[in-house]
Amino acid sequence: MIEKEVFMKQYELIAPCHFGMEAVLKREIADLGYEISNVENGKVTFLGDAEAIVRANIFLRTTERILLKTASFRAVTFDELFESIKAVPWELYLPKDAKFWVTKANSVSSRLFSPRDIQKIVKKAIVERMKQVYHVDYFEESGASYPLRISIVKDVVTVGIDTTGESLHKRGYRKFTAPAPVTETLAAAMILLSPWHADRLLVDPFCGSGTIPIEAAMIALDMAPGMNREFIAEEWGNLIPKKVWYDAADEAQERVRTDTELSIQGYDLDEEVLKMARANAKLAGVESYIHFQKREIKEFSSPKSYGFVISNPPYGERLSTKEEMFALYRELGKIMSDNKTWSFFLLSGYEDAQKAIAAGGSRKKATKNRKIYNGMMKTYLYQYMGAKPPGKGRKG
């Protein structure tokens, strides 16, 4: 029988995210009830037990994965790397039959820079430690999987065991994708950075395969993004009891608010793409809360005031000429001018986005813009805030 105190042990957990989205991830983690220990570019570190590992994987919307941090140290030679890794008490994390490997190693501004060599030396050092502890010379690695990730930044090595497996942006509903889709985690972050609430109309006029409308519906219904998928740590019986997973799954089901009334719309020019969006919404269980329709951006209109446009408009490779891009964003500016009480949150890598929007007769400059790295591409989330509804506060 596994001792109860094993599961009450406190860990440092690392949640990576898109560069520029640290603030919204930090807020998510705090809302789950966990203490933040550090915030850096592209990741938030927090404290929690076995239950925290499970709940973070199931409930967090804006992180890519949850890493169980096992060590952090300085190393400028491979000998230092080997000895420091060997000194980690791996027996506290890896059972005798564990299957373990370094699934990814990255190095930035460090003297150790070869991912392949880093992976080999880390594996070798762990094996040497395990040999001493378990008194065997060979490991079959026939048990549960414990993939490791190594990050070296300015010669500081951080070691984490990946508790997630397949990235958390894969919720399980997006089986059909249009070209250049925004990821689920980034779409959720865009929505959470806005003051949009379920009682307000939300429109994505460039919805593609429906990611932003679907994530908005899931947020409004309090549907946990990880409630319908699996995680690699589900097999870690030495660290996390099955009951913790069952309890978190029950919590996720109980939190869903199916009686919520929503008004969410998605437009696109391609009927085939809209079919994908509807199919994805159905897989996510939110098809009845979203209205997808074929409509051009210039046909945008609504009788409602104080709505939200949250969208990832085309830019770069998705439009063939600079003239087309300028015309599209100028049209967005015209829509803003015609709908002054609406708020617009637009993610774009188009460098002249604000200039083109202003040419459409809209507000000259975004209320705020936030730099976000979408993969390796630098983009900006342009936030044009509309008027507040009468008699309502900032989040009305």
Sequence and secondary structure as in RCSB ss.txt:
>XXXX:A:sequence
MIEKEVFMKQYELIAPCHFGMEAVLKREIADLGYEISNVENGKVTFLGDAEAIVRANIFLRTTERILLKTASFRA
VTFDELFESIKAVPWELYLPKDAKFWVTKANSVSSRLFSPRDIQKIVKKAIVERMKQVYHVDYFEESGASYPLRI
SIVKDVVTVGIDTTGESLHKRGYRKFTAPAPVTETLAAAMILLSPWHADRLLVDPFCGSGTIPIEAAMIALDMAP
GMNREFIAEEWGNLIPKKVWYDAADEAQERVRTDTELSIQGYDLDEEVLKMARANAKLAGVESYIHFQKREIKEF
SSPKSYGFVISNPPYGERLSTKEEMFALYRELGKIMSDNKTWSFFLLSGYEDAQKAIAAGGSRKKATKNRKIYNG
MMKTYLYQYMGAKPPGKGRKG
>XXXX:A:secstr
   HHHHH  EEEEEE  TT HHHHHHHHHHHT EEEEEETTEEEEEE HHHHHHHHHH SS S  EEEEEEEE 
SSHHHHHHHHHTS GGGT  TT EEEEEEEEEES S   HHHHHHHHHHHHHHHHHHHHT S     S EEEEEE
EEETTEEEEEEESS S TT  S   S  SS   HHHHHHHHHHS   TTS EEETT TTTHHHHHHHHHHTT  T
TTTS  GGGG TTTS HHHHHHHHHHHHHH  TT    EEEEES HHHHHHHHHHHHHHT GGGEEEEE  GGG 
  S SS EEEE    GGGSSSHHHHHHHHHHHHHHHHH TTSEEEEEE  TTHHHHHHHTTS SS SEEEEEEET
TEEEEEEEE     TT  TT 
